[in-house]
Amino acid sequence: MQGMTESRSTRAQRKASDEAIDLGPPEAAPAKNRVASNEQLDEPLSIAEELMGQSADQKSAALDPYDQFKEGEVYLTELQKLTMAELIEAGRRENVSDVAGTKRQELVFKILKERVKMNGLMFGEGTLEILPDGFGFLRSADYHYLSCPDDIYVSPSQIRRFGLQTGNTVSGQIRPPKENERYFALLRVEAVNFEDPNLRTNRIQFDDLTPLHPDKRIMMESDPGNISMRVVDLVTPIGFGQRGLIVSPPRAGKTVLLQKLARSVVKNFPEAYVFMLLIDERPEEVTDMEREVKGSNCEVISSTFDEPPARHVQVAEMVIEKAKRMVEYGVDVIIFLDSITRLARAWNSECPQSGKVLSGGLDANALQNPKRFFGSARKVEEGGSLTI
């Protein structure tokens, strides 16, 4: 009897173990499938699959520079901000020949050509100036929008396609000049005023914006020791979108007052954009202004007295057009001009003579351009303002 019970118990144990094996965990089958699928992945790909994989890798590799560009890594802009000593050192690292006796703009041009040979892609940025022939160039604020060898050519087709205007800040991929060319050329427009160029269809032109009376005040007081700014707030309060003239005898400190005003605006309103426009000034005053008025949203643009009147007119037109484009995007822009008298003299030299001469030998047509410049200041209902 004892042997019979042992045999029955062993048979029951074997049956239970068989059932346990049959009723194995449900994950066993998918695990086998996963092993099989991994074994299938190890099999060699066909030629078509290899080509598709290579094209996908090339696309992802081509997108990397654009991602870097959107993060702000614009090589041309970085080079233009370097000092002359830093440019010479960069030229030696890039194996540029004749570094010592080369001008600043030509040295930047040579470094760019060497970097294009090494990297294959370059990105540039600048403020567009459209010439009467229909094409344009991207000028740099670091060179006061002066024509330089490292300017970037923009074709008329690109200008028409994206509706570009003088004063737009354009960024994109550039290529080196060919054998019979002198300038870098813009291949692809990546951003217009730091936004997607396809979104420009919603923008209203500056002349079509609705002007209003200023309703937001610019507080100038920023330092308890600066009494001049406190007096300005008490006696002559200024608002966003206002026009103002400083009238005083010579050597009374007009330039210093403008400098204090600009520093106060940069400190109190960091979201506003400040232009310090110096026309027919001394070079040492330009250097002093560049060192005193600093900020991420501040530009000191100048045209010194040793330059021709056409240069004074050109730099003033570039600044006012760039300011208008920024107002279209809802930015508060403040322009400090020193001085409108010298700018009127430059326009008097450049405008065609009408035969009507006003007091002081000023042509009657010469006043139209300073009035147009000064009258551009306004507060607009759609957002943004231009203060001069």
C-alpha positions in Angstrom: 0.0 0.0 0.0 2.8 2.3 0.9 4.5 1.7 -2.5 1.2 2.4 -4.3 0.7 5.7 -2.5 4.3 6.7 -3.4 3.8 5.9 -7.0 0.5 7.9 -7.0 2.2 10.9 -5.4 5.2 10.8 -7.8 2.7 10.6 -10.8 0.8 13.6 -9.4 4.0 15.6 -9.0 5.1 14.7 -12.6 1.6 15.8 -13.9 1.8 19.1 -12.0 5.3 19.7 -13.3 4.1 19.0 -16.9 1.2 21.4 -16.5 3.6 24.0 -15.1 5.8 23.6 -18.2 2.8 23.8 -20.5 1.4 26.8 -18.7 4.7 28.7 -18.9 4.8 32.5 -18.6 3.1 34.4 -21.4 6.3 36.5 -21.9 8.2 33.4 -23.1 6.8 33.5 -26.7 7.4 37.3 -27.2 10.9 36.9 -25.9 11.6 34.3 -28.6 10.1 36.6 -31.1 12.4 39.4 -29.9 15.4 37.2 -30.2 14.4 36.3 -33.7 13.8 39.9 -34.6 17.2 40.8 -33.3 18.7 38.0 -35.4 16.9 39.4 -38.4 18.3 42.9 -37.8 21.8 41.5 -37.9 21.2 40.3 -41.4 22.9 42.4 -44.2 20.7 45.2 -45.7 19.9 45.5 -49.3 21.5 48.1 -51.6 18.3 50.2 -51.6 18.0 50.1 -47.8 21.7 51.2 -47.5 21.1 54.1 -49.9 18.0 55.2 -48.0 20.0 55.1 -44.7 22.9 57.1 -46.1 20.5 59.8 -47.4 18.8 60.0 -44.0 22.2 60.4 -42.3 23.1 63.1 -44.8 19.9 65.0 -44.2 20.4 64.8 -40.4 24.0 66.0 -40.8 22.9 68.8 -43.0 20.4 70.0 -40.4 23.1 70.3 -37.7 24.6 73.6 -39.0 21.1 75.1 -39.3 20.4 74.2 -35.6 23.7 75.8 -34.7 22.7 78.9 -36.7 19.4 79.2 -34.9 21.3 79.1 -31.6 23.2 82.2 -32.7 26.5 80.8 -33.9 27.0 83.1 -36.8 30.6 83.0 -37.8 30.7 86.1 -39.9 29.2 88.2 -37.2 31.7 86.8 -34.7 34.7 87.7 -36.9 33.4 91.3 -37.4 33.3 91.9 -33.7 36.9 90.9 -33.1 39.7 93.5 -32.6 42.5 93.8 -35.1 45.0 91.9 -32.9 42.5 89.1 -32.5 41.9 89.0 -36.3 45.6 88.8 -37.0 45.9 85.8 -34.5 42.8 84.2 -36.2 44.4 84.7 -39.6 47.6 83.0 -38.5 45.6 80.0 -37.2 43.8 79.8 -40.5 47.2 80.0 -42.4 46.2 83.2 -44.2 49.1 84.7 -46.1 50.2 88.4 -45.7 48.4 89.0 -42.4 50.6 91.9 -41.3 49.9 94.5 -43.9 46.2 93.7 -44.6 43.3 95.9 -43.9 40.6 94.8 -41.4 37.9 94.1 -43.9 40.2 92.3 -46.3 41.5 90.2 -43.5 38.0 89.1 -42.5 37.4 88.3 -46.1 40.5 86.0 -46.3 39.7 84.3 -43.0 36.1 83.6 -44.3 37.4 82.0 -47.5 39.8 79.7 -45.5 37.0 78.7 -43.2 34.7 77.9 -46.1 37.4 75.6 -47.5 37.6 73.7 -44.2 34.0 73.6 -43.1 32.0 73.9 -46.4 29.2 75.9 -44.8 29.2 79.5 -43.5 26.4 81.7 -42.1 26.2 85.4 -42.3 24.0 88.2 -41.0 23.6 91.9 -41.7 21.4 94.8 -42.4 20.1 94.9 -46.0 20.7 97.8 -48.2 19.0 97.6 -51.6 20.7 99.5 -54.4 19.0 101.3 -57.3 19.9 98.4 -59.6 17.6 96.0 -57.7 20.1 93.8 -55.8 21.4 94.5 -52.3 24.1 93.8 -49.8 24.1 92.9 -46.1 26.0 95.6 -44.2 27.5 95.2 -40.8 26.7 97.6 -37.9 30.3 97.0 -36.6 31.5 98.9 -39.7 28.8 101.6 -39.4 27.1 100.1 -42.5 30.0 101.0 -44.7 30.7 99.1 -47.9 33.3 96.4 -47.2 34.8 93.4 -49.0 33.0 91.0 -46.6 29.6 92.3 -47.4 27.1 89.6 -48.6 25.4 89.9 -51.9 21.6 89.4 -52.1 20.0 88.7 -55.5 16.9 90.5 -56.8 15.0 87.3 -56.9 15.5 86.7 -53.1 14.5 90.3 -52.4 11.2 89.9 -54.4 10.4 86.4 -53.0 10.6 87.4 -49.3 9.5 91.0 -49.8 12.7 92.4 -48.3 13.3 96.1 -47.7 16.2 98.3 -46.9 16.8 98.0 -43.1 15.8 94.3 -42.7 18.2 92.2 -40.6 18.7 89.1 -42.8 20.5 85.9 -41.7 21.2 82.8 -43.8 23.7 80.5 -45.4 26.4 82.1 -47.6 28.8 80.8 -50.2 32.3 82.1 -51.2 32.7 84.2 -54.3 33.4 82.4 -57.6 36.3 83.3 -59.9 34.7 86.4 -61.5 32.9 87.5 -58.3 34.0 89.8 -55.5 31.5 89.2 -52.7 30.1 86.4 -50.7 26.5 85.5 -51.8 23.5 84.6 -49.8 22.3 81.1 -50.7 19.3 80.6 -48.3 17.4 83.1 -46.2 17.0 81.6 -42.7 15.6 84.5 -40.7 14.3 88.1 -41.3 14.5 90.3 -38.3 15.3 87.1 -36.3 12.0 85.5 -37.3 10.8 83.0 -39.9 10.8 84.7 -43.3 7.5 83.0 -44.2 5.7 84.9 -41.4 6.3 88.3 -43.0 3.0 88.3 -44.8 1.3 89.5 -41.6 3.5 92.6 -41.2 2.1 96.1 -41.9 4.3 98.6 -43.7 5.5 101.5 -41.6 3.7 104.1 -43.6 0.4 102.2 -43.2 0.7 102.1 -39.4 -1.7 104.2 -37.3 0.1 107.1 -35.5 -1.0 108.1 -32.0 -0.1 110.6 -29.3 2.6 109.2 -27.0 1.1 107.6 -23.9 4.1 105.9 -22.3 6.7 107.9 -20.5 10.5 107.4 -20.7 11.9 107.9 -17.2 15.4 109.3 -17.5 16.4 109.3 -13.9 18.7 106.3 -13.2 21.3 107.5 -10.7 20.8 109.8 -7.7 24.0 111.7 -8.6 22.8 112.5 -12.1 21.0 115.7 -11.6 20.6 116.5 -15.3 18.3 113.5 -15.9 16.1 114.4 -12.9 15.7 118.0 -14.4 14.8 116.5 -17.7 12.0 114.4 -16.1 10.7 117.5 -14.2 11.0 120.1 -16.9 10.7 118.3 -20.3 9.2 114.8 -19.8 9.7 112.5 -22.9 7.4 109.8 -24.1 7.9 106.8 -26.5 7.1 108.1 -30.0 8.0 111.8 -29.3 10.2 114.2 -31.3 12.6 116.5 -29.4 15.3 119.0 -30.3 18.1 120.3 -28.1 18.8 123.9 -29.0 21.8 125.5 -27.4 24.9 127.6 -28.2 28.1 125.9 -29.1 30.3 124.2 -26.4 27.3 124.0 -24.0 27.4 120.2 -23.6 24.8 119.0 -26.0 26.8 115.8 -26.8 27.4 115.0 -23.2 23.6 115.4 -22.5 22.8 113.1 -25.3 25.2 110.6 -23.9 23.6 110.7 -20.5 20.1 110.3 -22.1 21.2 107.3 -24.0 22.8 105.6 -21.0 19.6 106.2 -19.0 17.4 104.7 -21.6 19.7 101.6 -22.0 19.6 101.1 -18.2 15.9 101.8 -17.5 14.5 100.2 -20.6 16.6 97.2 -21.6 13.8 95.9 -24.0 14.0 99.1 -26.1 16.5 99.5 -28.9 18.8 102.5 -29.0 20.6 104.1 -31.9 23.3 106.7 -31.3 23.8 108.3 -34.7 26.8 110.6 -34.9 27.0 112.7 -38.2 30.1 114.7 -39.1 31.7 114.1 -35.7 35.3 113.9 -34.6 36.7 110.3 -34.5 37.8 110.6 -30.8 34.2 111.5 -29.9 33.0 108.4 -31.7 35.4 106.2 -29.7 34.3 107.9 -26.4 30.6 107.3 -27.3 31.2 103.7 -28.1 32.9 103.1 -24.7 30.3 105.1 -22.7 27.1 103.9 -24.3 27.0 100.1 -24.3 24.3 97.4 -24.3 23.0 94.4 -26.1 20.3 96.5 -27.7 22.4 99.6 -28.5 24.3 100.6 -31.6 26.7 103.5 -32.0 26.7 104.4 -35.7 28.9 107.2 -37.0 30.1 109.1 -40.0 33.1 111.3 -39.2 33.9 114.7 -40.6 36.6 113.4 -42.9 34.0 111.4 -44.9 32.1 112.9 -47.9 28.5 114.2 -47.5 27.2 111.2 -49.5 28.4 108.9 -46.7 26.6 111.0 -44.1 23.3 110.7 -46.1 23.8 107.0 -46.6 24.4 106.1 -42.9 21.4 108.2 -41.8 19.2 106.5 -44.4 20.3 103.1 -43.2 19.6 103.9 -39.5 16.1 105.3 -40.1 15.1 102.4 -42.4 16.3 99.8 -39.9 14.4 101.6 -37.2 11.2 101.6 -39.3 11.5 97.8 -39.9 11.9 97.2 -36.2 8.8 99.4 -35.4 6.9 97.2 -37.8 7.8 94.3 -35.5 6.5 96.1 -32.4 9.9 97.3 -31.0 10.3 100.6 -29.2 13.2 102.4 -30.9 15.0 105.5 -29.7 17.4 107.4 -32.0 19.8 110.0 -30.6 21.0 112.1 -33.5 24.0 114.4 -33.2 23.4 116.6 -35.1 20.5 117.3 -37.4 22.1 120.6 -38.5 25.2 118.8 -40.0 22.9 116.2 -41.6 20.9 119.0 -43.3 24.2 120.4 -44.6 25.1 117.0 -46.1 21.6 116.7 -47.7 22.1 120.2 -49.1 25.3 119.2 -50.8 23.8 116.0 -52.2 20.3 117.0 -53.3 19.7 118.5 -56.8 19.7 122.3 -56.8 16.2 123.8 -57.4 17.4 127.4 -57.8 15.6 128.6 -54.7 18.1 129.5 -52.1 17.1 130.2 -48.5 19.0 132.1 -45.8 22.4 130.7 -45.1 22.8 129.4 -48.7 20.5 126.4 -48.0 18.6 125.1 -51.0 14.8 124.9 -50.6 14.7 121.2 -51.5 17.4 120.3 -48.9 15.0 120.7 -46.0 12.6 118.0 -47.2 14.9 115.1 -46.2 15.6 116.3 -42.6 11.9 116.9 -42.1 11.1 113.4 -43.4 13.8 112.0 -41.0 12.5 113.9 -38.0 8.8 113.3 -38.9 9.3 109.5 -38.9 9.1 109.6 -35.0 5.7 108.3 -33.9 3.8 106.0 -31.5 1.8 103.5 -33.5 -1.5 101.8 -32.5 -0.4 98.4 -33.7 2.5 98.3 -31.3 6.0 99.8 -31.2 7.2 103.4 -31.4 10.0 105.5 -32.9 11.4 108.3 -30.8 14.0 110.8 -32.2 
